[in-house]
Amino acid sequence: MNVSVVIPTFNEAAAIAAVVREIPRDIALEVIIADGGSTDGTRDVAYGAGASVIDAGRGYGRACMAGAMAARAPVIAFLDGDGADRGDLLGSIAGPVLSGTHDFVIASRTSGRRDPGSMFWHQVLAGRLAGWGMGALYGVRYTDMCAFRAIRRDALLGLDMREMTYGWNIEMQMKAARSHLRILEVPVPYRCRMGGQSKVAGSLRGTIRASGKIVSTFVRVASQRGEPGGRATNSY
C-alpha cells in the first residue's frame, strides 16, 4: 500500500462514494478527497465511503496540489471524482511507478475504449493537438490530457507546479517531459460520468474558460527555459 490517491472534487455527491469504493485498497494507502467547497454533501458522502477529506479551496490545480501535500505515500495517483475514470485499474497506472520502471504514468482515454458520449470531439482534438505541441517541444508523444495519472511524489514536488486551475494537467505533462522523467502512457477504458454536470465540458462557458487556461499554460511553460540536453523517454 504505497499509493496515495488524490481526488479533487466540487459537487460530486452523486458519484463520489462509488469512486472511493472502487479503488483497490491493497494498493492505496489512503484516498484523499481534496474538496473545493462542495455544497451538495460531497464531503460527508466521501467520508462515509472511507476517504479522508481536506478543504482545498477553489481551483482544480489547487485541489490537486493540496492533496499531494497531504499525501503520505511515495507515489501519488490522481483521478476525477465523477466516476468516469476506472479507479479499479489503479494498478495499471500506478504499477510501473511502484516497480521503478517509470516516474510518471498517464492514462489515455483516446487510445482506449470509450463509452459513447463519454468524451466530446473537442476534448479528443484538444488532447491530440496538445500532444503534437509537446512532441514538437520535448519529443514526448502524448495522446491525451487525462486526469488519471500517477507520479513519484518527489518527482512531482520537483516540477515546481504553478498552475492552480485547469492548466494543471498539461503543466505536469510538459514539465515531466522537460525534466526527462521516464514517462509511460497506458490506454484505458473510459466511462460516462455517473452523475452531475461536467465543470468543463458541461457548458460553453466552462469549455471556453478551461481551454483558455490550457492554452495560456502551454505558452507559459513552453517559453520557460528547460533542462539542458537530451529528451525525455516516452513508451507505450
Stockholm file with secondary structure:
# STOCKHOLM 1.0

chainA/1-236         MNVSVVIPTFNEAAAIAAVVREIPRDIALEVIIADGGSTDGTRDVAYGAGASVIDAGRGYGRACMAGAMAARAPVIAFLDGDGADRGDLLGSIAGPVLSGTHDFVIASRTSGRRDPGSMFWHQVLAGRLAGWGMGALYGVRYTDMCAFRAIRRDALLGLDMREMTYGWNIEMQMKAARSHLRILEVPVPYRCRMGGQSKVAGSLRGTIRASGKIVSTFVRVASQRGEPGGRATNSY
#=GR chainA/1-236 SS CCEEEEEEESSCTTTHHHHHHHSCTTTEEEEEEEESCCSSSHHHHHHHTTCEEEECCSSHHHHHHHHHHHCCSSEEEECCSSSCSCGGGHHHHHHHHHHTSCSEEEEESTTSCBCTTSSCHHHHHHHHHHHHHHHHHHSCCCCCCCSCEEEEHHHHHHTCCCCCSTTHHHHHHHHHHHTTCEEEEEECCBCCCSSSCCSSTTSHHHHHHHHHHHHHHHHHHHHSCCCSSSCCEEEC
#=GC SS_cons         CCEEEEEEESSCTTTHHHHHHHSCTTTEEEEEEEESCCSSSHHHHHHHTTCEEEECCSSHHHHHHHHHHHCCSSEEEECCSSSCSCGGGHHHHHHHHHHTSCSEEEEESTTSCBCTTSSCHHHHHHHHHHHHHHHHHHSCCCCCCCSCEEEEHHHHHHTCCCCCSTTHHHHHHHHHHHTTCEEEEEECCBCCCSSSCCSSTTSHHHHHHHHHHHHHHHHHHHHSCCCSSSCCEEEC
//
